[in-house]
């Protein structure tokens, strides 16, 4: 549904990373309200006898992508991750563009989903996917497989991967002094207790998720978060055939008051889950309702893993301080309405690393906050409209069961499906048809009017 409002935004193209060659001061005396404008130049010192050192805390898609980009760019790179076999409770859906953009091998993709069912509170099911071209699909991955692949590729390109738990960091004593990281390293030889170590680096990327310790270290502030709860269920082979290339999304107060429930296919099982921001204490009740909605299709299944994890609902108040930047979930880059975060995590990690590589001239110079700020400016210019639009859609269509019925009704429209999939699969604004846009607006209003009328009738019945 992103495309409904996205087309009204313009300027979603990549901003130039071209550096100003020198420091320029400009003043306009006639206007006393204007101040001197400073255009930053490269005056940071060269790093003597070594390359720039950067540590990434967290080894998910954001951390792995950042580590690979830095290592390829001539930066001495360290990636610290405690759980190298981490199975994050994540639906695991990735857009088609991520496969090509991040050169992901097809053998790490469990399923190529070409069909989806959107199921309303009253169990009206709408089939989605008829507008997909033969080569188009949504990839379904297991996070432990994807994350491991991206970390290993970073290591192959020169990054040092450390199995460790980040504890805290000491801030620099002067402008170009190092950050001192404190962490516990695990090597499997000390009975799991680990060994306390320190590491000096010139910059830090926080890719350590919603409970980011790096974010706490720079007083990045809190944000509202959802709890995602997921069960991996091994179902009989004959039932797995149904989910071969199909995913399901359930909406309704029973499965979540402000999100949706899902059944996503994996290699030999399905992931069944839900999430909520407003009623975290009821998450197990919502999970049971999701299972009950899908019970006929997962009958005879066995739960093989139970997972839960916080998911940010909006960017943190601060995502940058000095030579420390946040990416992925640590920065709050998860979209409303769809709950998508994998692509945006990997993309933000790469964009942040690219800013460091460019600012350091391939690891030869010290960087400063201005270099990292270019990453934030580029990120916000490119993706802020997407987050804003999905936030609005969630507030409009997830607020009540009648509104959710209207939402599912709209999903039956082929034009809606085409625009939505084009925007999701390629992370770009799909060109619209003015007549179809007008028709869609009229249909949207009609659906909401019917939903509102239905809500009033339901309220009368309840009285």
ChimeraX attribute file (.defattr): number of C-alpha atoms within 10 A of each C-alpha:
attribute: neighborCount
match mode: 1-to-1
recipient: residues
	/A:1	21
	/A:2	25
	/A:3	24
	/A:4	18
	/A:5	17
	/A:6	22
	/A:7	16
	/A:8	9
	/A:9	11
	/A:10	11
	/A:11	9
	/A:12	17
	/A:13	12
	/A:14	10
	/A:15	14
	/A:16	8
	/A:17	14
	/A:18	7
	/A:19	13
	/A:20	11
	/A:21	11
	/A:22	11
	/A:23	11
	/A:24	12
	/A:25	10
	/A:26	10
	/A:27	12
	/A:28	11
	/A:29	10
	/A:30	7
	/A:31	8
	/A:32	8
	/A:33	7
	/A:34	10
	/A:35	11
	/A:36	11
	/A:37	11
	/A:38	11
	/A:39	13
	/A:40	15
	/A:41	13
	/A:42	19
	/A:43	12
	/A:44	13
	/A:45	12
	/A:46	16
	/A:47	17
	/A:48	10
	/A:49	7
	/A:50	12
	/A:51	19
	/A:52	26
	/A:53	21
	/A:54	27
	/A:55	28
	/A:56	30
	/A:57	30
	/A:58	28
	/A:59	28
	/A:60	31
	/A:61	28
	/A:62	36
	/A:63	33
	/A:64	31
	/A:65	26
	/A:66	33
	/A:67	36
	/A:68	26
	/A:69	23
	/A:70	32
	/A:71	24
	/A:72	17
	/A:73	20
	/A:74	19
	/A:75	26
	/A:76	21
	/A:77	27
	/A:78	24
	/A:79	27
	/A:80	24
	/A:81	24
	/A:82	19
	/A:83	14
	/A:84	18
	/A:85	12
	/A:86	15
	/A:87	15
	/A:88	17
	/A:89	24
	/A:90	25
	/A:91	27
	/A:92	22
	/A:93	23
	/A:94	22
	/A:95	22
	/A:96	20
	/A:97	19
	/A:98	20
	/A:99	16
	/A:100	10
	/A:101	10
	/A:102	14
	/A:103	9
	/A:104	14
	/A:105	11
	/A:106	11
	/A:107	8
	/A:108	16
	/A:109	21
	/A:110	19
	/A:111	24
	/A:112	23
	/A:113	20
	/A:114	21
	/A:115	19
	/A:116	20
	/A:117	20
	/A:118	21
	/A:119	24
	/A:120	22
	/A:121	20
	/A:122	12
	/A:123	13
	/A:124	13
	/A:125	18
	/A:126	18
	/A:127	16
	/A:128	23
	/A:129	20
	/A:130	12
	/A:131	17
	/A:132	16
	/A:133	9
	/A:134	7
	/A:135	8
	/A:136	18
	/A:137	21
	/A:138	26
	/A:139	24
	/A:140	23
	/A:141	24
	/A:142	21
	/A:143	22
	/A:144	15
	/A:145	15
	/A:146	20
	/A:147	23
	/A:148	18
	/A:149	18
	/A:150	24
	/A:151	27
	/A:152	16
	/A:153	15
	/A:154	26
	/A:155	19
	/A:156	13
	/A:157	18
	/A:158	19
	/A:159	25
	/A:160	19
	/A:161	21
	/A:162	19
	/A:163	20
	/A:164	24
	/A:165	19
	/A:166	23
	/A:167	15
	/A:168	15
	/A:169	19
	/A:170	12
	/A:171	15
	/A:172	16
	/A:173	9
	/A:174	7
	/A:175	9
	/A:176	16
	/A:177	12
	/A:178	18
	/A:179	22
	/A:180	18
	/A:181	19
	/A:182	18
	/A:183	22
	/A:184	18
	/A:185	21
	/A:186	18
	/A:187	13
	/A:188	10
	/A:189	8
	/A:190	9
	/A:191	8
	/A:192	10
	/A:193	12
	/A:194	17
	/A:195	12
	/A:196	14
	/A:197	13
	/A:198	16
	/A:199	14
	/A:200	17
	/A:201	19
	/A:202	22
	/A:203	24
	/A:204	23
	/A:205	27
	/A:206	27
	/A:207	34
	/A:208	27
	/A:209	27
	/A:210	23
	/A:211	15
	/A:212	19
	/A:213	20
	/A:214	26
	/A:215	27
	/A:216	13
	/A:217	16
	/A:218	18
	/A:219	14
	/A:220	21
	/A:221	12
	/A:222	17
	/A:223	16
	/A:224	14
	/A:225	19
	/A:226	22
	/A:227	20
	/A:228	25
	/A:229	24
	/A:230	25
	/A:231	21
	/A:232	23
	/A:233	22
	/A:234	20
	/A:235	19
	/A:236	16
	/A:237	11
	/A:238	9
	/A:239	16
	/A:240	20
	/A:241	12
	/A:242	13
	/A:243	22
	/A:244	20
	/A:245	21
	/A:246	21
	/A:247	26
	/A:248	21
	/A:249	19
	/A:250	28
	/A:251	28
	/A:252	27
	/A:253	17
	/A:254	18
	/A:255	28
	/A:256	26
	/A:257	19
	/A:258	22
	/A:259	25
	/A:260	24
	/A:261	28
	/A:262	26
	/A:263	26
	/A:264	27
	/A:265	31
	/A:266	26
	/A:267	14
	/A:268	15
	/A:269	21
	/A:270	24
	/A:271	23
	/A:272	28
	/A:273	32
	/A:274	31
	/A:275	30
	/A:276	24
	/A:277	20
	/A:278	16
	/A:279	14
	/A:280	16
	/A:281	11
	/A:282	12
	/A:283	22
	/A:284	16
	/A:285	12
	/A:286	26
	/A:287	24
	/A:288	16
	/A:289	21
	/A:290	25
	/A:291	21
	/A:292	14
	/A:293	18
	/A:294	15
	/A:295	13
	/A:296	10
	/A:297	17
	/A:298	23
	/A:299	13
	/A:300	13
	/A:301	18
	/A:302	14
	/A:303	15
	/A:304	10
	/A:305	13
	/A:306	14
	/A:307	14
	/A:308	17
	/A:309	17
	/A:310	19
	/A:311	29
	/A:312	27
	/A:313	22
	/A:314	20
	/A:315	23
	/A:316	21
	/A:317	13
	/A:318	15
	/A:319	21
	/A:320	23
	/A:321	17
	/A:322	18
	/A:323	25
	/A:324	23
	/A:325	29
	/A:326	34
	/A:327	31
	/A:328	29
	/A:329	29
	/A:330	30
	/A:331	28
	/A:332	26
	/A:333	28
	/A:334	24
	/A:335	23
	/A:336	23
	/A:337	22
	/A:338	16
	/A:339	20
	/A:340	20
	/A:341	25
	/A:342	24
	/A:343	23
	/A:344	24
	/A:345	27
	/A:346	23
	/A:347	22
	/A:348	27
	/A:349	31
	/A:350	25
	/A:351	22
	/A:352	27
	/A:353	28
	/A:354	22
	/A:355	22
	/A:356	30
	/A:357	24
	/A:358	18
	/A:359	23
	/A:360	25
	/A:361	18
	/A:362	18
	/A:363	24
	/A:364	20
	/A:365	22
	/A:366	24
	/A:367	28
	/A:368	21
	/A:369	14
	/A:370	15
	/A:371	24
	/A:372	25
	/A:373	19
	/A:374	20
	/A:375	23
	/A:376	20
	/A:377	11
	/A:378	21
	/A:379	18
	/A:380	14
	/A:381	15
	/A:382	18
	/A:383	17
	/A:384	14
	/A:385	20
	/A:386	22
	/A:387	20
	/A:388	16
	/A:389	20
	/A:390	22
	/A:391	18
	/A:392	15
	/A:393	19
	/A:394	17
	/A:395	14
	/A:396	14
	/A:397	21
	/A:398	24
	/A:399	16
	/A:400	20
	/A:401	21
	/A:402	25
	/A:403	25
	/A:404	26
	/A:405	26
	/A:406	24
	/A:407	23
	/A:408	23
	/A:409	19
	/A:410	21
	/A:411	19
	/A:412	16
	/A:413	14
	/A:414	14
	/A:415	18
	/A:416	21
	/A:417	21
	/A:418	20
	/A:419	22
	/A:420	19
	/A:421	24
	/A:422	22
	/A:423	20
	/A:424	22
	/A:425	18
	/A:426	14
	/A:427	18
	/A:428	18
	/A:429	22
	/A:430	17
	/A:431	11
	/A:432	14
	/A:433	11
	/A:434	9
	/A:435	9
	/A:436	12
	/A:437	16
	/A:438	11
	/A:439	12
	/A:440	17
	/A:441	13
	/A:442	11
	/A:443	16
	/A:444	17
	/A:445	12
	/A:446	14
	/A:447	21
	/A:448	20
	/A:449	15
	/A:450	16
	/A:451	21
	/A:452	16
	/A:453	13
	/A:454	16
	/A:455	16
	/A:456	13
	/A:457	11
	/A:458	12
	/A:459	10
	/A:460	9
	/A:461	8
	/A:462	7
	/A:463	5
